[in-house]
Amino acid sequence: MNEAKEKWDSSNVSKAVNSAVAAVPQGTKDFLSSTTGELFDRKNLRGFKACFGMGEDKPFSLEKSFGPLKERVTTNLTFFYLNYVLFGALVFCLTMIGSPSAIIGIGALAVVWFLFIQRAKQNKPITILGKELTDKQATDGLILITAVVLFFILEGVFWYALGTTVLLTILHAATRSEFNYQEVPSADDELAKA
């Protein structure tokens, strides 16, 4: 494990990441930190009972006119947004597991990265078409290849998962009946009671 840390510390990738992070203005860092902290705060994750109306008389209903439907969808999207994000991530993972080509492709990428790191540990240069590459060039090239391969491997998985998530999110937001949003416990509160 120390070998990997030493290799990371001595690599140009580490320096490039550090210089890129240092180039970001402090105000931007603070804004991003506070925004993501608020956006993904666990108190905004609603419990299973609230999300699916367990214990309510009619947790789901259809609205017949557009005005109230629009208000319901807007309110539910705002209130349950973190549940929808979590659901989307779950659908993506399940979809990826169900795609043998994605699993094989990611496994092949993992093997390529493993072999690349092993070669770098032995300080063997990488030569392509008679030209010796620096560590930075080889790493940058492999990152680019990885990004392109992941794009093509996960493209179908991504669009299927996104489509499924959007469809189910809109269906839930449009049919979940109104209730008193102030009295709804968060997922943490629900788990504490269990």
N, C-alpha and C positions, 0 to 999 in steps of 0.2 A: 504494500500500500504506500509506503514511503517513496518507493521508486516512482510511482505514478505522480505523487505530489511534487517530487523534485523535478520530474520531466515537465510537468505543467508549469511550475515556477520558472523553469529555464526556457520555456518555449516562447516564441514570438506571439502566439495566440493570446497568452496571458497578458502580455504587454499591450497588444492591440485592444483587448477587451477593456483593460484598465484605462487606456488613453481615450477610448470611445466614451466610457462612463465619465471620465474627468472632463470631457468636452461639453457635456450636457450642463447647462446653467443650473445653479442651485435652486432657483425659483421653480424651474420645470421639474426638478427632482422632487421638491417639496409638494408641488401640485399633484404630480402623479402618485406620490406616496399617500397623500391624504385622500385623493379621489378613489384610488383602489381600495384603501382601507375602509372608506364609507360604503363603496359600492358592493364589496364582497364581505361586509360585516355579517357575522353569523346571526345577529339579532334580526336580520332581514329574511332569514330562511324560515319559512312557515312550516309548522308541524304537519304530519300526515292527516290528523283529524281536521285541521283547518283547511288544508288543501282539498280534501275530498269530502268535507262536510259530514264527517261521521258524528252521529248523535243529533243531527238536525232533521227537521221534518221533511223538507224538500230542498236538498242541497243543490240540485241541478234543475234548471227549467229553461224554456225557450222564451225569448222576448219577441213579441210580434211587430213592434215598431222600431224604426231605425234609430231614433234619438236615444231612447233608453238602452238599446243594444250597444250603441257606440260608447255611451257612458260606462256601461258595465264592462265592456272589453278594456277600455282605458284604465278603469279602476283596478280590475283584476291583473292586467299586465304590470301595473305599477306595484301592486301589493305582492304578487307571487313571482316577480321577475327572477329572483335568485333560485326559486324552485324550478323555473323553466330552464335556467342555465344549467343547473345540476342535472335535470332530466336530459337535456341535450347532450351533455358530456357522457352520461350513462348510455344513451342510445348510440352515440358514436363508438364507444368502447365495445358494446355488444355487437354492433354492425361490423366492426373491425375483426372481432373474434370469429364472426361468421363468414369471413372472407379469407379463404385459404391463400389466395394470391397475395393479399396484404400481409399475412403472417409470414409467408415464405419470403416475400420481398424485404420485410423488416429484418427477418432472420439473416438474410444474405448481406444486408447492410451492416448488421452487427458483426458478422464474420469479417467483412472487409475492414471495418474500423479496428477490430481486434488485431488483425494481421498488420495493419498500418502501425498501430501502437507498438506491437512486438518488434517490428522492423526499426522503428524509431528508437526503441530501448537499446537495440544492438548497434545503434549509430551507423546503420547501413544506408548509404545514399539511394535515393530513388532516381532511376534514369529512364527517361521516356524519349524515344527516337534519338538516342545518343546524347541527349542533354541532361545533365544532372540538375535535379530540382533542390531548392533549399527547403528546409522544414516548413517555412511559411507558405511557399508556393504549393507544396504537396498538401498541406492542411487546407488551404483555401480551395484548391482544386477538388479535394475530397468533400468538403462542405458543399460546394456547388453541385457536384454530382449527387450527393445525398439529397439535397433540396429538390433537384429535378426528378430523381427517382421516387422520392416520397410524394411529390405532386402527382405523378402519373399512377403510382400504386394506390394512393389514398383518395384520388379524385372521385371515383365512383362511390366509395364508402362515405366520403364527406358529403356529397350531394344527396345521397340517400338518407343519411342521418339528419342533415339539415332540413330536407323536405319533410321527413317524418316528424321532426321536432316542431317545425313551424305549424304543420297541420294539427298536431295534437295540442299545441299551445293555444292556437286560435280556437279550437273546439272547446277546450277547458275554459278559456277566458270568456267565451261567448255564452256558455251554458252554466257556469258556476254562479249560483244565486247570490244576491247581496246579503250581507250579514254585518254585524257590528265589528268593524275592523279593529277598533281600539281594544276590544276585550280578547282578541285572539292571542294565545301564547305563541312564543317562538318555538322552534324545534328544540332548542336547549331546555326551555321550560317544560316542554312535553316529556323530554327524556328524563328530566329530574324527578318528575312525578311517577315515572314508571318503575 
